Amino acid sequence: MLNNQKVRLMTKLAIYEKEDGKEDIRLGRYYRIDYVRYQILKTIVAVTFGYLILILLTILYNIEYLIAEAVVLDYATIGKTILGIYLMILLVFGGAAGIGYTIKYNQSRKKLAKYYQLLKRVKTIYHEENDSAATQESPEYALFEEDYFEEE
C-alpha cells in the first residue's frame, strides 16, 4: 500500500536534488570560510587576468603615442596609477565576492538543512512501515507476543 505522505516527501526530495540539490550538496562539503576564500581567490585571479588584458589592449591602442613619447613619459606615475586602479578594482571585486558568496553559502546551508530534515522524515516513515510490517507479518513475533501475555 502506498503512503501518500512518503510519496510527497520523496517527490520533493527528487525535485530538489535535480534542481538546486547538486550545487547545495557540493557546497555542503566545505566549511564556509574555505568556500568563501576559494571563491575570492578565483575572483582575484579572474580580475587580474581581465585587468592585464585591459592594460595590454590600452597599450596596443596607444602604441604609436607611446613610441613617440617614450623618452619623456613619467613611467613611475603611470605605474603607480595602474597599480592604484588595480588595487581599487581588486578590493571592490574581492569584497563583493566575499559578501556574495557568503550569502550564497548561507542560503545553501539553509536549503540543505531542510533537505536533510525531509530525508530524516522519510527515514522515520520507512522505519515505522518496517516495524509495523514486521509486527503484523512476522509469525515469530506474534508467537512471542502471545506467549508473553499468557504468562502474566
C-alpha positions as CSV (number, residue, x, y, z in Angstrom):
1,M,0.0,0.0,0.0
2,L,1.3,3.4,-0.9
3,N,1.9,6.0,1.7
4,N,0.9,9.4,0.2
5,Q,3.0,11.4,2.7
6,K,6.1,9.3,1.8
7,V,5.4,9.8,-1.9
8,R,5.1,13.6,-1.5
9,L,8.3,13.8,0.6
10,M,10.2,11.7,-1.9
11,T,8.9,13.8,-4.8
12,K,10.1,17.0,-3.0
13,L,13.5,15.4,-2.4
14,A,13.8,14.3,-6.0
15,I,12.9,17.8,-7.4
16,Y,15.3,19.4,-5.0
17,E,18.1,17.0,-5.9
18,K,17.5,17.6,-9.6
19,E,17.4,21.4,-9.4
20,D,19.4,23.1,-6.6
21,G,20.5,20.0,-4.7
22,K,23.6,19.2,-6.7
23,E,25.1,22.6,-6.0
24,D,24.0,22.7,-2.4
25,I,25.3,19.3,-1.6
26,R,28.6,20.2,-3.2
27,L,28.7,23.4,-1.1
28,G,27.9,21.4,2.0
29,R,31.2,19.7,1.8
30,Y,33.1,22.9,2.5
31,Y,33.4,25.0,5.6
32,R,32.0,28.5,5.0
33,I,35.4,30.2,5.3
34,D,37.1,27.7,3.0
35,Y,34.4,28.1,0.4
36,V,34.4,31.9,0.5
37,R,38.2,32.1,0.4
38,Y,38.3,29.8,-2.6
39,Q,35.7,31.9,-4.4
40,I,37.5,35.1,-3.6
41,L,40.7,33.6,-4.9
42,K,39.0,32.7,-8.1
43,T,37.6,36.2,-8.4
44,I,41.1,37.8,-7.8
45,V,42.6,35.6,-10.5
46,A,39.8,36.5,-12.9
47,V,40.1,40.2,-12.1
48,T,43.9,40.1,-12.5
49,F,43.7,38.4,-16.0
50,G,40.9,40.8,-17.0
51,Y,42.9,43.8,-15.9
52,L,46.1,42.6,-17.6
53,I,44.1,42.1,-20.9
54,L,42.7,45.6,-20.5
55,I,46.2,47.1,-19.9
56,L,47.5,45.2,-22.9
57,L,44.7,46.5,-25.1
58,T,45.2,50.0,-23.9
59,I,48.9,49.8,-24.7
60,L,48.2,48.4,-28.2
61,Y,45.6,51.1,-28.9
62,N,48.1,53.8,-27.9
63,I,51.3,52.2,-29.2
64,E,52.0,55.0,-31.7
65,Y,51.8,57.7,-28.9
66,L,53.9,55.5,-26.5
67,I,56.6,55.0,-29.1
68,A,56.7,58.7,-30.0
69,E,56.8,59.9,-26.4
70,A,58.9,57.0,-24.9
71,V,61.6,59.3,-23.7
72,V,59.5,61.9,-21.9
73,L,56.9,59.7,-20.2
74,D,56.8,59.5,-16.4
75,Y,56.8,55.7,-16.0
76,A,56.7,55.9,-12.2
77,T,53.5,57.9,-12.2
78,I,52.0,55.6,-14.8
79,G,53.0,52.5,-12.9
80,K,51.6,54.0,-9.6
81,T,48.3,54.9,-11.3
82,I,47.9,51.5,-12.9
83,L,48.7,49.8,-9.6
84,G,46.4,52.0,-7.7
85,I,43.5,51.4,-10.1
86,Y,44.2,47.6,-10.0
87,L,44.2,47.6,-6.2
88,M,40.9,49.5,-6.0
89,I,39.3,47.2,-8.5
90,L,40.6,44.2,-6.7
91,L,39.3,45.5,-3.4
92,V,35.8,46.2,-4.8
93,F,35.5,42.8,-6.6
94,G,37.1,40.9,-3.7
95,G,34.8,42.4,-1.2
96,A,31.7,41.9,-3.4
97,A,32.7,38.3,-4.0
98,G,33.2,37.8,-0.2
99,I,29.8,39.2,0.6
100,G,28.0,37.5,-2.3
101,Y,29.5,34.0,-1.8
102,T,28.9,34.2,2.0
103,I,25.2,34.9,1.3
104,K,25.1,32.1,-1.3
105,Y,26.7,29.7,1.1
106,N,24.3,30.6,4.0
107,Q,21.2,30.2,1.7
108,S,22.6,26.9,0.5
109,R,23.1,25.6,4.1
110,K,19.5,26.5,5.0
111,K,18.1,24.7,2.0
112,L,20.4,21.7,2.8
113,A,19.2,21.6,6.4
114,K,15.6,21.4,5.1
115,Y,16.7,18.7,2.7
116,Y,18.2,16.6,5.5
117,Q,15.2,17.2,7.7
118,L,13.0,15.8,4.9
119,L,15.3,12.9,4.5
120,K,15.1,12.2,8.2
121,R,11.3,12.2,7.9
122,V,11.3,9.7,5.1
123,K,13.7,7.5,7.0
124,T,11.3,7.7,10.0
125,I,8.4,6.7,7.8
126,Y,10.4,3.8,6.4
127,H,11.2,2.6,9.9
128,E,7.6,2.9,11.0
129,E,6.5,0.9,8.0
130,N,9.1,-1.8,8.5
131,D,8.2,-2.0,12.2
132,S,4.5,-2.3,11.6
133,A,5.1,-4.8,8.7
134,A,7.3,-6.9,11.0
135,T,4.8,-6.9,13.8
136,Q,1.9,-7.7,11.5
137,E,3.5,-10.2,9.2
138,S,6.1,-11.9,11.4
139,P,4.8,-15.2,12.9
140,E,7.7,-15.4,15.3
141,Y,6.9,-12.0,16.8
142,A,3.2,-13.0,17.0
143,L,4.1,-16.2,18.8
144,F,6.4,-14.3,21.2
145,E,3.7,-11.8,21.8
146,E,1.1,-14.5,22.6
147,D,3.5,-16.3,25.0
148,Y,4.3,-13.1,26.8
149,F,0.7,-12.2,27.5
150,E,-0.2,-15.8,28.6
151,E,2.5,-15.9,31.3
152,E,1.1,-12.9,33.1
